[in-house]
Amino acid sequence: MLCVALAASLGGCGREPPLAPELQAIRCPLNRPAHARATFVNAKITFVCISKELADTPYLLRCDLESRPMICEDEGSLAFTRDAAGDLFAGYGPRGKDGSSPDALGGSRLTVHFRKGPPRTSTFDEVETDWRFLLPEAKVLLPPGFIPVKGALCDRHATVLNSGTCNLEARSASLYWHISVAVLAEKGTPISPDEYLAELKLWLGLLDKMVVDPSK
């Protein structure tokens, strides 16, 4: 699982500028205390909660370390979780011995995938249904320089995954972004537009602190 990062920039952690206070507030696993900036096309992205080894060799953050031969591309992922108490965690948050996350319900989650261009196949249709609704107000919450492409399309109720999710897609100067913001709640719980907007404001504001595109 990706801790919160997959990408790379130049220089080691020791040469990185200080993190924004919003990023400093994210709780990292003990074995992943470092951060680095990664360059994708012309965008620089700050990744937190990575190992010191990756921070010292941030070019590897663009690479699939498990592939042979190793594949390095202009794409990556980010994941963060807010628990019910309001604390932010890298990835999917702390887990119990059984793999569960008991404090997750009542919180929310950001999942981001970015790449050089749009996906080859359609991801979702901008059509309201009995179980999803459009939330156009989400577009104005995107970071400066992001141009909305699709969405946001949001679940009316929490699904069997104990979450209701808003999906939207956007472009920045260099990258194409698929952004998912999930409200974590028991299956069947109705989720209002205002609830989604509050979480979108939080997470898209955090994304703004991580992305500079173009970086020059």
PyMOL commands that place a pseudoatom at each C-alpha (Angstrom):
pseudoatom trace, name=CA, resn=MET, resi=1, chain=A, elem=C, hetatm=0, pos=[0.000, 0.000, 0.000]
pseudoatom trace, name=CA, resn=LEU, resi=2, chain=A, elem=C, hetatm=0, pos=[1.229, 3.421, -0.771]
pseudoatom trace, name=CA, resn=CYS, resi=3, chain=A, elem=C, hetatm=0, pos=[1.755, 5.405, 2.387]
pseudoatom trace, name=CA, resn=VAL, resi=4, chain=A, elem=C, hetatm=0, pos=[0.794, 8.691, 0.862]
pseudoatom trace, name=CA, resn=ALA, resi=5, chain=A, elem=C, hetatm=0, pos=[3.110, 8.963, -1.940]
pseudoatom trace, name=CA, resn=LEU, resi=6, chain=A, elem=C, hetatm=0, pos=[4.459, 7.629, -5.128]
pseudoatom trace, name=CA, resn=ALA, resi=7, chain=A, elem=C, hetatm=0, pos=[6.578, 10.090, -7.082]
pseudoatom trace, name=CA, resn=ALA, resi=8, chain=A, elem=C, hetatm=0, pos=[9.776, 12.013, -7.049]
pseudoatom trace, name=CA, resn=SER, resi=9, chain=A, elem=C, hetatm=0, pos=[11.615, 15.247, -7.313]
pseudoatom trace, name=CA, resn=LEU, resi=10, chain=A, elem=C, hetatm=0, pos=[15.166, 16.427, -6.856]
pseudoatom trace, name=CA, resn=GLY, resi=11, chain=A, elem=C, hetatm=0, pos=[17.324, 16.413, -3.800]
pseudoatom trace, name=CA, resn=GLY, resi=12, chain=A, elem=C, hetatm=0, pos=[17.075, 14.621, -0.484]
pseudoatom trace, name=CA, resn=CYS, resi=13, chain=A, elem=C, hetatm=0, pos=[14.859, 15.307, 2.461]
pseudoatom trace, name=CA, resn=GLY, resi=14, chain=A, elem=C, hetatm=0, pos=[17.508, 17.410, 4.140]
pseudoatom trace, name=CA, resn=ARG, resi=15, chain=A, elem=C, hetatm=0, pos=[17.413, 19.894, 1.267]
pseudoatom trace, name=CA, resn=GLU, resi=16, chain=A, elem=C, hetatm=0, pos=[13.633, 20.131, 1.101]
pseudoatom trace, name=CA, resn=PRO, resi=17, chain=A, elem=C, hetatm=0, pos=[11.898, 23.358, 2.159]
pseudoatom trace, name=CA, resn=PRO, resi=18, chain=A, elem=C, hetatm=0, pos=[9.804, 23.218, 5.340]
pseudoatom trace, name=CA, resn=LEU, resi=19, chain=A, elem=C, hetatm=0, pos=[6.395, 21.654, 5.029]
pseudoatom trace, name=CA, resn=ALA, resi=20, chain=A, elem=C, hetatm=0, pos=[3.293, 23.813, 5.140]
pseudoatom trace, name=CA, resn=PRO, resi=21, chain=A, elem=C, hetatm=0, pos=[1.643, 23.637, 8.591]
pseudoatom trace, name=CA, resn=GLU, resi=22, chain=A, elem=C, hetatm=0, pos=[-1.273, 21.702, 7.094]
pseudoatom trace, name=CA, resn=LEU, resi=23, chain=A, elem=C, hetatm=0, pos=[1.110, 18.987, 5.897]
pseudoatom trace, name=CA, resn=GLN, resi=24, chain=A, elem=C, hetatm=0, pos=[3.052, 18.963, 9.151]
pseudoatom trace, name=CA, resn=ALA, resi=25, chain=A, elem=C, hetatm=0, pos=[-0.180, 18.046, 10.933]
pseudoatom trace, name=CA, resn=ILE, resi=26, chain=A, elem=C, hetatm=0, pos=[-0.402, 14.705, 9.088]
pseudoatom trace, name=CA, resn=ARG, resi=27, chain=A, elem=C, hetatm=0, pos=[0.528, 11.752, 11.298]
pseudoatom trace, name=CA, resn=CYS, resi=28, chain=A, elem=C, hetatm=0, pos=[3.080, 9.432, 9.730]
pseudoatom trace, name=CA, resn=PRO, resi=29, chain=A, elem=C, hetatm=0, pos=[4.047, 5.843, 10.574]
pseudoatom trace, name=CA, resn=LEU, resi=30, chain=A, elem=C, hetatm=0, pos=[7.234, 5.661, 12.614]
pseudoatom trace, name=CA, resn=ASN, resi=31, chain=A, elem=C, hetatm=0, pos=[9.136, 4.066, 9.733]
pseudoatom trace, name=CA, resn=ARG, resi=32, chain=A, elem=C, hetatm=0, pos=[8.027, 6.749, 7.235]
pseudoatom trace, name=CA, resn=PRO, resi=33, chain=A, elem=C, hetatm=0, pos=[8.824, 10.125, 8.778]
pseudoatom trace, name=CA, resn=ALA, resi=34, chain=A, elem=C, hetatm=0, pos=[10.304, 11.918, 5.771]
pseudoatom trace, name=CA, resn=HIS, resi=35, chain=A, elem=C, hetatm=0, pos=[9.051, 14.053, 2.891]
pseudoatom trace, name=CA, resn=ALA, resi=36, chain=A, elem=C, hetatm=0, pos=[10.283, 15.044, -0.563]
pseudoatom trace, name=CA, resn=ARG, resi=37, chain=A, elem=C, hetatm=0, pos=[9.154, 16.847, -3.677]
pseudoatom trace, name=CA, resn=ALA, resi=38, chain=A, elem=C, hetatm=0, pos=[8.657, 14.949, -6.917]
pseudoatom trace, name=CA, resn=THR, resi=39, chain=A, elem=C, hetatm=0, pos=[8.586, 16.228, -10.476]
pseudoatom trace, name=CA, resn=PHE, resi=40, chain=A, elem=C, hetatm=0, pos=[5.977, 14.897, -12.902]
pseudoatom trace, name=CA, resn=VAL, resi=41, chain=A, elem=C, hetatm=0, pos=[6.219, 16.494, -16.338]
pseudoatom trace, name=CA, resn=ASN, resi=42, chain=A, elem=C, hetatm=0, pos=[6.377, 20.154, -15.202]
pseudoatom trace, name=CA, resn=ALA, resi=43, chain=A, elem=C, hetatm=0, pos=[4.557, 19.752, -11.881]
pseudoatom trace, name=CA, resn=LYS, resi=44, chain=A, elem=C, hetatm=0, pos=[6.178, 19.468, -8.472]
pseudoatom trace, name=CA, resn=ILE, resi=45, chain=A, elem=C, hetatm=0, pos=[4.309, 17.465, -5.863]
pseudoatom trace, name=CA, resn=THR, resi=46, chain=A, elem=C, hetatm=0, pos=[5.180, 17.239, -2.186]
pseudoatom trace, name=CA, resn=PHE, resi=47, chain=A, elem=C, hetatm=0, pos=[4.913, 13.747, -0.720]
pseudoatom trace, name=CA, resn=VAL, resi=48, chain=A, elem=C, hetatm=0, pos=[4.809, 13.214, 3.014]
pseudoatom trace, name=CA, resn=CYS, resi=49, chain=A, elem=C, hetatm=0, pos=[5.203, 10.098, 5.120]
pseudoatom trace, name=CA, resn=ILE, resi=50, chain=A, elem=C, hetatm=0, pos=[7.791, 8.356, 3.001]
pseudoatom trace, name=CA, resn=SER, resi=51, chain=A, elem=C, hetatm=0, pos=[10.879, 6.474, 4.129]
pseudoatom trace, name=CA, resn=LYS, resi=52, chain=A, elem=C, hetatm=0, pos=[14.170, 8.283, 4.598]
pseudoatom trace, name=CA, resn=GLU, resi=53, chain=A, elem=C, hetatm=0, pos=[15.622, 6.091, 1.848]
pseudoatom trace, name=CA, resn=LEU, resi=54, chain=A, elem=C, hetatm=0, pos=[13.055, 7.316, -0.663]
pseudoatom trace, name=CA, resn=ALA, resi=55, chain=A, elem=C, hetatm=0, pos=[13.481, 10.900, 0.470]
pseudoatom trace, name=CA, resn=ASP, resi=56, chain=A, elem=C, hetatm=0, pos=[17.206, 10.585, -0.260]
pseudoatom trace, name=CA, resn=THR, resi=57, chain=A, elem=C, hetatm=0, pos=[16.517, 9.140, -3.737]
pseudoatom trace, name=CA, resn=PRO, resi=58, chain=A, elem=C, hetatm=0, pos=[13.259, 10.853, -4.679]
pseudoatom trace, name=CA, resn=TYR, resi=59, chain=A, elem=C, hetatm=0, pos=[13.570, 10.025, -8.391]
pseudoatom trace, name=CA, resn=LEU, resi=60, chain=A, elem=C, hetatm=0, pos=[12.521, 6.497, -7.385]
pseudoatom trace, name=CA, resn=LEU, resi=61, chain=A, elem=C, hetatm=0, pos=[9.141, 7.812, -6.293]
pseudoatom trace, name=CA, resn=ARG, resi=62, chain=A, elem=C, hetatm=0, pos=[8.174, 7.866, -9.971]
pseudoatom trace, name=CA, resn=CYS, resi=63, chain=A, elem=C, hetatm=0, pos=[8.863, 4.160, -10.212]
pseudoatom trace, name=CA, resn=ASP, resi=64, chain=A, elem=C, hetatm=0, pos=[7.148, 0.862, -9.530]
pseudoatom trace, name=CA, resn=LEU, resi=65, chain=A, elem=C, hetatm=0, pos=[9.764, -0.644, -7.224]
pseudoatom trace, name=CA, resn=GLU, resi=66, chain=A, elem=C, hetatm=0, pos=[8.247, -4.126, -7.566]
pseudoatom trace, name=CA, resn=SER, resi=67, chain=A, elem=C, hetatm=0, pos=[8.392, -4.318, -11.365]
pseudoatom trace, name=CA, resn=ARG, resi=68, chain=A, elem=C, hetatm=0, pos=[11.248, -5.997, -13.210]
pseudoatom trace, name=CA, resn=PRO, resi=69, chain=A, elem=C, hetatm=0, pos=[12.523, -4.213, -15.158]
pseudoatom trace, name=CA, resn=MET, resi=70, chain=A, elem=C, hetatm=0, pos=[11.591, -1.231, -13.015]
pseudoatom trace, name=CA, resn=ILE, resi=71, chain=A, elem=C, hetatm=0, pos=[9.026, 1.029, -14.688]
pseudoatom trace, name=CA, resn=CYS, resi=72, chain=A, elem=C, hetatm=0, pos=[9.133, 4.794, -14.098]
pseudoatom trace, name=CA, resn=GLU, resi=73, chain=A, elem=C, hetatm=0, pos=[6.331, 7.023, -15.403]
pseudoatom trace, name=CA, resn=ASP, resi=74, chain=A, elem=C, hetatm=0, pos=[4.689, 10.415, -14.945]
pseudoatom trace, name=CA, resn=GLU, resi=75, chain=A, elem=C, hetatm=0, pos=[1.895, 9.089, -12.757]
pseudoatom trace, name=CA, resn=GLY, resi=76, chain=A, elem=C, hetatm=0, pos=[1.280, 8.397, -9.099]
pseudoatom trace, name=CA, resn=SER, resi=77, chain=A, elem=C, hetatm=0, pos=[-1.181, 8.260, -6.224]
pseudoatom trace, name=CA, resn=LEU, resi=78, chain=A, elem=C, hetatm=0, pos=[-1.918, 9.916, -2.904]
pseudoatom trace, name=CA, resn=ALA, resi=79, chain=A, elem=C, hetatm=0, pos=[-4.107, 8.758, -0.030]
pseudoatom trace, name=CA, resn=PHE, resi=80, chain=A, elem=C, hetatm=0, pos=[-5.006, 10.392, 3.294]
pseudoatom trace, name=CA, resn=THR, resi=81, chain=A, elem=C, hetatm=0, pos=[-7.570, 9.671, 5.994]
pseudoatom trace, name=CA, resn=ARG, resi=82, chain=A, elem=C, hetatm=0, pos=[-9.228, 11.883, 8.597]
pseudoatom trace, name=CA, resn=ASP, resi=83, chain=A, elem=C, hetatm=0, pos=[-10.561, 10.002, 11.620]
pseudoatom trace, name=CA, resn=ALA, resi=84, chain=A, elem=C, hetatm=0, pos=[-13.650, 10.889, 13.639]
pseudoatom trace, name=CA, resn=ALA, resi=85, chain=A, elem=C, hetatm=0, pos=[-11.521, 12.976, 16.023]
pseudoatom trace, name=CA, resn=GLY, resi=86, chain=A, elem=C, hetatm=0, pos=[-10.251, 15.139, 13.162]
pseudoatom trace, name=CA, resn=ASP, resi=87, chain=A, elem=C, hetatm=0, pos=[-6.699, 13.771, 13.052]
pseudoatom trace, name=CA, resn=LEU, resi=88, chain=A, elem=C, hetatm=0, pos=[-5.110, 13.316, 9.617]
pseudoatom trace, name=CA, resn=PHE, resi=89, chain=A, elem=C, hetatm=0, pos=[-3.167, 10.193, 8.675]
pseudoatom trace, name=CA, resn=ALA, resi=90, chain=A, elem=C, hetatm=0, pos=[-1.133, 9.087, 5.696]
pseudoatom trace, name=CA, resn=GLY, resi=91, chain=A, elem=C, hetatm=0, pos=[-2.737, 6.349, 3.640]
pseudoatom trace, name=CA, resn=TYR, resi=92, chain=A, elem=C, hetatm=0, pos=[-5.710, 4.589, 5.163]
pseudoatom trace, name=CA, resn=GLY, resi=93, chain=A, elem=C, hetatm=0, pos=[-4.962, 5.428, 8.772]
pseudoatom trace, name=CA, resn=PRO, resi=94, chain=A, elem=C, hetatm=0, pos=[-4.090, 3.209, 11.732]
pseudoatom trace, name=CA, resn=ARG, resi=95, chain=A, elem=C, hetatm=0, pos=[-5.400, -0.337, 11.610]
pseudoatom trace, name=CA, resn=GLY, resi=96, chain=A, elem=C, hetatm=0, pos=[-6.359, -2.812, 14.305]
pseudoatom trace, name=CA, resn=LYS, resi=97, chain=A, elem=C, hetatm=0, pos=[-4.843, -6.286, 14.511]
pseudoatom trace, name=CA, resn=ASP, resi=98, chain=A, elem=C, hetatm=0, pos=[-7.684, -7.623, 12.374]
pseudoatom trace, name=CA, resn=GLY, resi=99, chain=A, elem=C, hetatm=0, pos=[-7.017, -5.021, 9.673]
pseudoatom trace, name=CA, resn=SER, resi=100, chain=A, elem=C, hetatm=0, pos=[-10.017, -2.895, 10.584]
pseudoatom trace, name=CA, resn=SER, resi=101, chain=A, elem=C, hetatm=0, pos=[-9.991, 0.839, 11.210]
pseudoatom trace, name=CA, resn=PRO, resi=102, chain=A, elem=C, hetatm=0, pos=[-12.340, 1.310, 14.179]
pseudoatom trace, name=CA, resn=ASP, resi=103, chain=A, elem=C, hetatm=0, pos=[-12.036, 5.094, 14.303]
pseudoatom trace, name=CA, resn=ALA, resi=104, chain=A, elem=C, hetatm=0, pos=[-12.681, 5.620, 10.601]
pseudoatom trace, name=CA, resn=LEU, resi=105, chain=A, elem=C, hetatm=0, pos=[-16.481, 5.934, 10.686]
pseudoatom trace, name=CA, resn=GLY, resi=106, chain=A, elem=C, hetatm=0, pos=[-17.319, 9.584, 11.087]
pseudoatom trace, name=CA, resn=GLY, resi=107, chain=A, elem=C, hetatm=0, pos=[-14.190, 10.607, 9.216]
pseudoatom trace, name=CA, resn=SER, resi=108, chain=A, elem=C, hetatm=0, pos=[-13.309, 10.943, 5.553]
pseudoatom trace, name=CA, resn=ARG, resi=109, chain=A, elem=C, hetatm=0, pos=[-10.706, 9.951, 2.997]
pseudoatom trace, name=CA, resn=LEU, resi=110, chain=A, elem=C, hetatm=0, pos=[-8.935, 11.505, 0.022]
pseudoatom trace, name=CA, resn=THR, resi=111, chain=A, elem=C, hetatm=0, pos=[-7.673, 9.317, -2.811]
pseudoatom trace, name=CA, resn=VAL, resi=112, chain=A, elem=C, hetatm=0, pos=[-5.930, 10.896, -5.777]
pseudoatom trace, name=CA, resn=HIS, resi=113, chain=A, elem=C, hetatm=0, pos=[-4.563, 9.397, -8.982]
pseudoatom trace, name=CA, resn=PHE, resi=114, chain=A, elem=C, hetatm=0, pos=[-2.660, 11.581, -11.413]
pseudoatom trace, name=CA, resn=ARG, resi=115, chain=A, elem=C, hetatm=0, pos=[-1.092, 10.931, -14.794]
pseudoatom trace, name=CA, resn=LYS, resi=116, chain=A, elem=C, hetatm=0, pos=[0.251, 12.716, -17.856]
pseudoatom trace, name=CA, resn=GLY, resi=117, chain=A, elem=C, hetatm=0, pos=[-3.015, 12.419, -19.796]
pseudoatom trace, name=CA, resn=PRO, resi=118, chain=A, elem=C, hetatm=0, pos=[-6.622, 11.297, -19.356]
pseudoatom trace, name=CA, resn=PRO, resi=119, chain=A, elem=C, hetatm=0, pos=[-7.424, 7.608, -18.907]
pseudoatom trace, name=CA, resn=ARG, resi=120, chain=A, elem=C, hetatm=0, pos=[-8.007, 5.552, -22.033]
pseudoatom trace, name=CA, resn=THR, resi=121, chain=A, elem=C, hetatm=0, pos=[-11.443, 4.431, -20.878]
pseudoatom trace, name=CA, resn=SER, resi=122, chain=A, elem=C, hetatm=0, pos=[-14.305, 6.412, -19.366]
pseudoatom trace, name=CA, resn=THR, resi=123, chain=A, elem=C, hetatm=0, pos=[-14.345, 6.484, -15.569]
pseudoatom trace, name=CA, resn=PHE, resi=124, chain=A, elem=C, hetatm=0, pos=[-17.869, 7.727, -14.809]
pseudoatom trace, name=CA, resn=ASP, resi=125, chain=A, elem=C, hetatm=0, pos=[-20.772, 9.455, -16.529]
pseudoatom trace, name=CA, resn=GLU, resi=126, chain=A, elem=C, hetatm=0, pos=[-21.969, 12.875, -15.385]
pseudoatom trace, name=CA, resn=VAL, resi=127, chain=A, elem=C, hetatm=0, pos=[-25.552, 11.671, -14.970]
pseudoatom trace, name=CA, resn=GLU, resi=128, chain=A, elem=C, hetatm=0, pos=[-27.722, 11.893, -11.866]
pseudoatom trace, name=CA, resn=THR, resi=129, chain=A, elem=C, hetatm=0, pos=[-29.431, 8.663, -10.809]
pseudoatom trace, name=CA, resn=ASP, resi=130, chain=A, elem=C, hetatm=0, pos=[-31.483, 7.379, -7.897]
pseudoatom trace, name=CA, resn=TRP, resi=131, chain=A, elem=C, hetatm=0, pos=[-28.236, 6.626, -6.074]
pseudoatom trace, name=CA, resn=ARG, resi=132, chain=A, elem=C, hetatm=0, pos=[-25.921, 9.444, -7.200]
pseudoatom trace, name=CA, resn=PHE, resi=133, chain=A, elem=C, hetatm=0, pos=[-26.212, 13.209, -7.628]
pseudoatom trace, name=CA, resn=LEU, resi=134, chain=A, elem=C, hetatm=0, pos=[-24.116, 15.922, -9.259]
pseudoatom trace, name=CA, resn=LEU, resi=135, chain=A, elem=C, hetatm=0, pos=[-22.410, 18.508, -7.058]
pseudoatom trace, name=CA, resn=PRO, resi=136, chain=A, elem=C, hetatm=0, pos=[-21.215, 21.305, -9.374]
pseudoatom trace, name=CA, resn=GLU, resi=137, chain=A, elem=C, hetatm=0, pos=[-20.253, 23.506, -6.400]
pseudoatom trace, name=CA, resn=ALA, resi=138, chain=A, elem=C, hetatm=0, pos=[-17.247, 21.224, -5.861]
pseudoatom trace, name=CA, resn=LYS, resi=139, chain=A, elem=C, hetatm=0, pos=[-15.532, 22.634, -8.948]
pseudoatom trace, name=CA, resn=VAL, resi=140, chain=A, elem=C, hetatm=0, pos=[-14.885, 26.023, -7.322]
pseudoatom trace, name=CA, resn=LEU, resi=141, chain=A, elem=C, hetatm=0, pos=[-12.980, 24.285, -4.500]
pseudoatom trace, name=CA, resn=LEU, resi=142, chain=A, elem=C, hetatm=0, pos=[-10.293, 22.895, -6.808]
pseudoatom trace, name=CA, resn=PRO, resi=143, chain=A, elem=C, hetatm=0, pos=[-6.774, 24.296, -6.275]
pseudoatom trace, name=CA, resn=PRO, resi=144, chain=A, elem=C, hetatm=0, pos=[-5.851, 27.360, -8.355]
pseudoatom trace, name=CA, resn=GLY, resi=145, chain=A, elem=C, hetatm=0, pos=[-4.769, 26.315, -11.830]
pseudoatom trace, name=CA, resn=PHE, resi=146, chain=A, elem=C, hetatm=0, pos=[-6.922, 23.171, -11.831]
pseudoatom trace, name=CA, resn=ILE, resi=147, chain=A, elem=C, hetatm=0, pos=[-9.536, 23.115, -14.591]
pseudoatom trace, name=CA, resn=PRO, resi=148, chain=A, elem=C, hetatm=0, pos=[-12.588, 20.925, -13.907]
pseudoatom trace, name=CA, resn=VAL, resi=149, chain=A, elem=C, hetatm=0, pos=[-13.308, 18.209, -16.469]
pseudoatom trace, name=CA, resn=LYS, resi=150, chain=A, elem=C, hetatm=0, pos=[-15.960, 15.932, -14.909]
pseudoatom trace, name=CA, resn=GLY, resi=151, chain=A, elem=C, hetatm=0, pos=[-18.055, 15.823, -11.762]
pseudoatom trace, name=CA, resn=ALA, resi=152, chain=A, elem=C, hetatm=0, pos=[-18.363, 15.952, -8.944]
pseudoatom trace, name=CA, resn=LEU, resi=153, chain=A, elem=C, hetatm=0, pos=[-20.665, 12.915, -8.913]
pseudoatom trace, name=CA, resn=CYS, resi=154, chain=A, elem=C, hetatm=0, pos=[-21.553, 11.775, -5.384]
pseudoatom trace, name=CA, resn=ASP, resi=155, chain=A, elem=C, hetatm=0, pos=[-23.256, 8.819, -3.717]
pseudoatom trace, name=CA, resn=ARG, resi=156, chain=A, elem=C, hetatm=0, pos=[-26.560, 9.702, -2.060]
pseudoatom trace, name=CA, resn=HIS, resi=157, chain=A, elem=C, hetatm=0, pos=[-26.007, 7.080, 0.657]
pseudoatom trace, name=CA, resn=ALA, resi=158, chain=A, elem=C, hetatm=0, pos=[-23.044, 5.210, 2.086]
pseudoatom trace, name=CA, resn=THR, resi=159, chain=A, elem=C, hetatm=0, pos=[-22.501, 1.998, 0.142]
pseudoatom trace, name=CA, resn=VAL, resi=160, chain=A, elem=C, hetatm=0, pos=[-21.592, -1.518, 1.261]
pseudoatom trace, name=CA, resn=LEU, resi=161, chain=A, elem=C, hetatm=0, pos=[-18.031, -0.193, 1.613]
pseudoatom trace, name=CA, resn=ASN, resi=162, chain=A, elem=C, hetatm=0, pos=[-19.228, 1.971, 4.540]
pseudoatom trace, name=CA, resn=SER, resi=163, chain=A, elem=C, hetatm=0, pos=[-18.570, 5.153, 2.615]
pseudoatom trace, name=CA, resn=GLY, resi=164, chain=A, elem=C, hetatm=0, pos=[-20.190, 7.571, 0.214]
pseudoatom trace, name=CA, resn=THR, resi=165, chain=A, elem=C, hetatm=0, pos=[-17.868, 8.994, -2.414]
pseudoatom trace, name=CA, resn=CYS, resi=166, chain=A, elem=C, hetatm=0, pos=[-17.652, 12.081, -4.616]
pseudoatom trace, name=CA, resn=ASN, resi=167, chain=A, elem=C, hetatm=0, pos=[-15.596, 11.645, -7.790]
pseudoatom trace, name=CA, resn=LEU, resi=168, chain=A, elem=C, hetatm=0, pos=[-14.292, 14.455, -9.940]
pseudoatom trace, name=CA, resn=GLU, resi=169, chain=A, elem=C, hetatm=0, pos=[-11.681, 14.863, -12.631]
pseudoatom trace, name=CA, resn=ALA, resi=170, chain=A, elem=C, hetatm=0, pos=[-9.567, 17.891, -13.455]
pseudoatom trace, name=CA, resn=ARG, resi=171, chain=A, elem=C, hetatm=0, pos=[-6.544, 19.068, -15.402]
pseudoatom trace, name=CA, resn=SER, resi=172, chain=A, elem=C, hetatm=0, pos=[-3.617, 21.098, -14.197]
pseudoatom trace, name=CA, resn=ALA, resi=173, chain=A, elem=C, hetatm=0, pos=[-0.995, 22.510, -16.543]
pseudoatom trace, name=CA, resn=SER, resi=174, chain=A, elem=C, hetatm=0, pos=[0.886, 19.203, -16.760]
pseudoatom trace, name=CA, resn=LEU, resi=175, chain=A, elem=C, hetatm=0, pos=[-1.295, 16.462, -15.319]
pseudoatom trace, name=CA, resn=TYR, resi=176, chain=A, elem=C, hetatm=0, pos=[-4.729, 14.855, -15.387]
pseudoatom trace, name=CA, resn=TRP, resi=177, chain=A, elem=C, hetatm=0, pos=[-6.278, 14.194, -11.961]
pseudoatom trace, name=CA, resn=HIS, resi=178, chain=A, elem=C, hetatm=0, pos=[-8.917, 11.781, -10.694]
pseudoatom trace, name=CA, resn=ILE, resi=179, chain=A, elem=C, hetatm=0, pos=[-9.940, 12.871, -7.208]
pseudoatom trace, name=CA, resn=SER, resi=180, chain=A, elem=C, hetatm=0, pos=[-12.160, 10.885, -4.846]
pseudoatom trace, name=CA, resn=VAL, resi=181, chain=A, elem=C, hetatm=0, pos=[-13.375, 12.184, -1.500]
pseudoatom trace, name=CA, resn=ALA, resi=182, chain=A, elem=C, hetatm=0, pos=[-15.203, 9.653, 0.652]
pseudoatom trace, name=CA, resn=VAL, resi=183, chain=A, elem=C, hetatm=0, pos=[-17.345, 10.302, 3.727]
pseudoatom trace, name=CA, resn=LEU, resi=184, chain=A, elem=C, hetatm=0, pos=[-16.946, 7.279, 5.991]
pseudoatom trace, name=CA, resn=ALA, resi=185, chain=A, elem=C, hetatm=0, pos=[-20.291, 6.144, 7.380]
pseudoatom trace, name=CA, resn=GLU, resi=186, chain=A, elem=C, hetatm=0, pos=[-22.304, 2.982, 7.945]
pseudoatom trace, name=CA, resn=LYS, resi=187, chain=A, elem=C, hetatm=0, pos=[-23.982, 1.431, 4.934]
pseudoatom trace, name=CA, resn=GLY, resi=188, chain=A, elem=C, hetatm=0, pos=[-27.231, 3.195, 4.069]
pseudoatom trace, name=CA, resn=THR, resi=189, chain=A, elem=C, hetatm=0, pos=[-26.435, 6.460, 5.842]
pseudoatom trace, name=CA, resn=PRO, resi=190, chain=A, elem=C, hetatm=0, pos=[-27.657, 9.432, 3.749]
pseudoatom trace, name=CA, resn=ILE, resi=191, chain=A, elem=C, hetatm=0, pos=[-24.932, 11.981, 2.969]
pseudoatom trace, name=CA, resn=SER, resi=192, chain=A, elem=C, hetatm=0, pos=[-25.922, 15.553, 2.183]
pseudoatom trace, name=CA, resn=PRO, resi=193, chain=A, elem=C, hetatm=0, pos=[-24.307, 17.936, -0.310]
pseudoatom trace, name=CA, resn=ASP, resi=194, chain=A, elem=C, hetatm=0, pos=[-23.173, 20.119, 2.604]
pseudoatom trace, name=CA, resn=GLU, resi=195, chain=A, elem=C, hetatm=0, pos=[-21.352, 17.166, 4.206]
pseudoatom trace, name=CA, resn=TYR, resi=196, chain=A, elem=C, hetatm=0, pos=[-19.537, 16.430, 0.977]
pseudoatom trace, name=CA, resn=LEU, resi=197, chain=A, elem=C, hetatm=0, pos=[-18.658, 20.080, 0.420]
pseudoatom trace, name=CA, resn=ALA, resi=198, chain=A, elem=C, hetatm=0, pos=[-17.128, 20.360, 3.895]
pseudoatom trace, name=CA, resn=GLU, resi=199, chain=A, elem=C, hetatm=0, pos=[-14.863, 17.384, 3.215]
pseudoatom trace, name=CA, resn=LEU, resi=200, chain=A, elem=C, hetatm=0, pos=[-14.042, 18.535, -0.307]
pseudoatom trace, name=CA, resn=LYS, resi=201, chain=A, elem=C, hetatm=0, pos=[-13.006, 21.934, 1.058]
pseudoatom trace, name=CA, resn=LEU, resi=202, chain=A, elem=C, hetatm=0, pos=[-10.676, 20.238, 3.557]
pseudoatom trace, name=CA, resn=TRP, resi=203, chain=A, elem=C, hetatm=0, pos=[-9.067, 17.801, 1.134]
pseudoatom trace, name=CA, resn=LEU, resi=204, chain=A, elem=C, hetatm=0, pos=[-8.788, 20.031, -1.916]
pseudoatom trace, name=CA, resn=GLY, resi=205, chain=A, elem=C, hetatm=0, pos=[-7.257, 22.710, 0.294]
pseudoatom trace, name=CA, resn=LEU, resi=206, chain=A, elem=C, hetatm=0, pos=[-4.681, 20.141, 1.406]
pseudoatom trace, name=CA, resn=LEU, resi=207, chain=A, elem=C, hetatm=0, pos=[-4.008, 19.124, -2.188]
pseudoatom trace, name=CA, resn=ASP, resi=208, chain=A, elem=C, hetatm=0, pos=[-3.321, 22.779, -2.983]
pseudoatom trace, name=CA, resn=LYS, resi=209, chain=A, elem=C, hetatm=0, pos=[-0.471, 22.701, -0.451]
pseudoatom trace, name=CA, resn=MET, resi=210, chain=A, elem=C, hetatm=0, pos=[1.118, 19.748, -2.233]
pseudoatom trace, name=CA, resn=VAL, resi=211, chain=A, elem=C, hetatm=0, pos=[0.983, 20.696, -5.917]
pseudoatom trace, name=CA, resn=VAL, resi=212, chain=A, elem=C, hetatm=0, pos=[2.787, 23.393, -7.916]
pseudoatom trace, name=CA, resn=ASP, resi=213, chain=A, elem=C, hetatm=0, pos=[2.021, 23.163, -11.630]
pseudoatom trace, name=CA, resn=PRO, resi=214, chain=A, elem=C, hetatm=0, pos=[3.794, 24.449, -13.525]
pseudoatom trace, name=CA, resn=SER, resi=215, chain=A, elem=C, hetatm=0, pos=[6.748, 24.553, -11.177]
pseudoatom trace, name=CA, resn=LYS, resi=216, chain=A, elem=C, hetatm=0, pos=[8.639, 27.145, -13.250]
for i in range(1, 216): cmd.bond("trace and resi %d" % i, "trace and resi %d" % (i + 1))
show_as sticks, trace
zoom trace
